[in-house]
């Protein structure tokens, strides 16, 4: 039955709060479907019935209009609006949030209340931990961060400038040991390249930089106007903190093995009935200790060659490169008879070859002058660069060699005289050794003690030359032992091992003197006293070192002497630091105005 369109009654649309909701569109017009696509059935019905309107409210006694405000967070509202009111509010609210496109008015949609989101202010970008299912506006969506800006924790790359081949060798070894996946390596490569291009480059500083950036007789303290390449507020990797001076422990233990071997076989101490098993135990401990030290420093050479190179060019630290070879010579001298009755002569040439190379470099610098001349680098640790000649001459004499030991004895004697006079008569500008370095004073005793033993082996008897060297050693020992202040007021450090090698050498020389020259109660008591003092010192230092290394873990602090910069800070920065230290502006007024003059003034104050 066909009817006229005007006769069709109007059907009011009742909007319930739980059944319908008003969705005011945002700026995402391109992504949302059109009104006709979502409500095609409603449009078709409206077209068929001219008087039909889904937004027409029912006839009620009194009609009240409800105003809707748009809060920042989603909220449900009771909606009862006419078609004109909804269109007016939709256009007004949409114009406040974002401009409408010119193609037409914003569409009106009916949706479920639990999906209605009213936006009155921009939504921030999604946090890194947001789920992928969350939807954000295109206008507020930020671009993904670059690979180097990721917040994922990475290993500290502050020490790569000291690593061999920029840490690639360590990376390869770690990859093979841990079995890391190739995908992780590919993801880390862009960040590693970015860090490698932006980290500060380090190169070998000249000798002048060591004197300008460091202070103290050992050049191990950083000046306040300088900065370090490595972070000063962190504990560095162990290999970077492991110094070459640690081989002093090997020298002390190996010389102790020689001492107890001499006590067991010498005529003046035979009444003590000391067995050679003690020498065997001490020698095995010394070999194990030297093996551990050698492996650790070899790892430092492999992984942190830059740090080893800086130690080698350090004006004072270079003397400790004699220590491992001197310790090996001691192990050869104190080898137990159960291990080897005699040693091959080629071993002497192998051990003395690196000592010759080091002496050619250091002694040549002393002679030629320059920044490394002896008057500037003179330090008690320089005895290590001289005593190796006498220890080598001693081992050569024990093996029956003649010319080689005599050559090294002559070279050592010539340079010891110069060094002894230089250290005795230090320049007024030379700094006094602090309390922490008082043990190195005992290195004065080591050289003449070993020299008297070496000369007695070369000549075959403890003659006048050996006695002169022995008496010099005893006088220096006594002059240091009576100074009580040299043994108190400082903390434990590796420098304490400087006591061991000179004390054991003096005890061995006393035993040799008592056995071959004058055997009486006084010399025998002196042998026992010096041997007991040396034994107690080495034992106490050995267990104290283990305590600080294993329990306290403060045996190896940050080695700041190898982490100085290649160039000095800018003159303006130096002047600022100097002014802060002085606490007044008078220092800035006295400083030269130009940068070149200021650099000269700062260099003068350093020297």
Helices and strands as residue ranges (DSSP letters): G 5-7, E 21-23, H 35-38, H 40-48, H 83-97, E 109-111, G 113-115, G 147-149, G 160-162, G 164-167, H 168-178, H 182-198, H 207-213, E 214-215, E 221-222, H 238-241, G 244-247, H 248-265, G 270-272, H 277-303, H 305-313, G 317-322, H 323-333, H 345-368, G 370-372, H 374-377, G 380-383, H 384-399, H 403-424, G 435-442, H 443-459, H 464-481, G 484-487, G 494-497, H 498-516, H 521-546, I 547-552, G 560-562, H 571-582, H 586-590, H 595-606
